[in-house]
Amino acid sequence: MSGDWKTIGEAAAAVLTTERARAKAETARAVAAAWRAGKLKDDYNVRPPNRPARPPQPQLLAPGDMPKRRKGGSESNKRALLHAVAHIELNAIDLAFDIIARFGEYMPKTFTDDWIQVGDDEARHFALLSARLKAHDSFYGDLPAHDGLWQSAEDTKDSLPARLAIVPMVLEARGLDVTPKMVEQFKLNGDPTSAEVLQTIYEEEVAHVAAGTRWFKYLAKKGELDADAWFKELVQEYFNGHLKRPFNKPARTRAGMPPSFYEPLAEMLEAE
């Protein structure tokens, strides 16, 4: 899939306004290829929508209304887990292209390079998960999904440091904490292929969290601010929730986030 895009602003908006999930992922990959080939001007001439276009299905529910997943290795539980991760990856495609469209003009070109890579990865992840859903006689949209994922994007639409602190450094970092257990669960339940897909996603998400952390530290240095303290301030202001233990400290450290960023913060949020 390719488009008649002239600028990265137009191309990023094309991803965000594509409704069908598969087409969104394909558009994201085409935009990434066009950017790397030098076919798109470094021009952010189209403002992104407040909410990206989404398919009619899945039904989007409030977090508290989501059905509880049962533990165990049943087919229904495997489908539910794969569907939940696919929904996260679809949101992640939009988050990557939203941050480009919304904030790219204020940052060095390498900022867009990084988030193009993230968006391309997330699109590939969605395709891998869609294939695993098909192998389990399911498809994306077959089950209800969490509608709270875009709320953080709306809450931080006017602040790049807040967006970086909340999306990659809190929400995506949470994925580093929980994915290894999911990988083991699929292995134990006789689905090594899905386990391999999740392992690939996990390894690449370390790089995504690292990109967010790197650019957050860039902004902190530019503003002569202490990155650790600033991160805590922004999370307390913009994040509605707690940081859940246990933390995957080795993966978080690989991504540039030492425990000093989140361990004291977890205690502070629990005390509120």
Secondary structure, 3 states (H helix, E strand, C coil): CCCCCCEHHHHHHHHHCCCCHHHHHHHHHHHHHHHHCCCCECCCCCCCCCCCCCCCCCCEECHHHCCCCCCCCCHHHHHHHHHHHHHHHHHHHHHHHHHHHHHHHHCCHHHHHHHHHHHHHHHHHHHHHHHHHHHCCCCCCCCCEECCCCHHHHHCCCCHHHHHHHHHHHHHHHHHHHHHHHHHHHHHCCCHHHHHHHHHHHHHHHHHHHHHHHHHHHHHHHCCCCHHHHHHHHHHHHCCCCCCCCCCHHHHHHCCCCHHHHHHHHHHHHHC
